[in-house]
Amino acid sequence: MIYPQYTGKRGPESTWMPDPAGPMRPFTVEIDTNKKIKGYGRGDAGGGPVIEGHLAKLLIGQNPLDIERLWDVMWRSTLFYGRAGAAVRAISGIDLALWDLAGKVWGVPVYRLLGGRTWDRVPAYATGNDSEQSLAFGYTKIKLALPYGPGQGREGLKKLGSRQANARVSRA
């Protein structure tokens, strides 16, 4: 074990992961216009403080339908501190909210704004470690939850590999 002080379960009680109630928690972006139309986007851990502390001031008073220009402004303005992680999560949450708002303004689903339908069906998967139950519910794709993280080092990787090898897989 590389960092025994950080071992244990993943989730809210983990010392390895951010506090889900703290400032690094996942966030929701709400963009409100002077026409009372709102767009919503979601983002993952760390992006909220970037929006509140930096990006929001770049967006206030701008045309929310200038999505590509606003994205470029946000990308360039975060150059000095991020090309991954919190900065990209912040930009992604805002981008989702802008596209949601644009769909509402023009009265069309966002997929039409992005070029139209590409698939007739979107495959779904279950996340969990009970592959038998997932298959019984009709899922043919399963994403195994990973109970071991970086704190367990190579031993944790071996355990993850063993769990994956033992999962029942459908070839359907």
Rosetta blueprint (number, residue, H / E / L):
1 M L
2 I L
3 Y L
4 P H
5 Q H
6 Y H
7 T L
8 G L
9 K L
10 R L
11 G L
12 P L
13 E L
14 S L
15 T L
16 W L
17 M L
18 P L
19 D L
20 P L
21 A L
22 G L
23 P L
24 M L
25 R L
26 P L
27 F E
28 T E
29 V E
30 E E
31 I E
32 D E
33 T L
34 N L
35 K L
36 K L
37 I L
38 K E
39 G E
40 Y E
41 G E
42 R E
43 G E
44 D L
45 A L
46 G L
47 G H
48 G H
49 P H
50 V H
51 I H
52 E H
53 G H
54 H H
55 L H
56 A H
57 K H
58 L H
59 L H
60 I L
61 G L
62 Q L
63 N L
64 P L
65 L L
66 D L
67 I H
68 E H
69 R H
70 L H
71 W H
72 D H
73 V H
74 M H
75 W H
76 R H
77 S H
78 T L
79 L L
80 F L
81 Y L
82 G L
83 R L
84 A L
85 G L
86 A H
87 A H
88 V H
89 R H
90 A H
91 I H
92 S H
93 G H
94 I H
95 D H
96 L H
97 A H
98 L H
99 W H
100 D H
101 L H
102 A H
103 G H
104 K H
105 V H
106 W H
107 G L
108 V L
109 P L
110 V H
111 Y H
112 R H
113 L H
114 L L
115 G L
116 G L
117 R L
118 T L
119 W L
120 D L
121 R L
122 V L
123 P L
124 A L
125 Y L
126 A E
127 T E
128 G L
129 N L
130 D L
131 S H
132 E H
133 Q H
134 S H
135 L H
136 A H
137 F L
138 G L
139 Y L
140 T L
141 K L
142 I E
143 K E
144 L L
145 A L
146 L L
147 P L
148 Y L
149 G L
150 P H
151 G H
152 Q H
153 G H
154 R H
155 E H
156 G H
157 L H
158 K H
159 K H
160 L H
161 G H
162 S H
163 R H
164 Q H
165 A H
166 N H
167 A L
168 R L
169 V L
170 S L
171 R L
172 A L
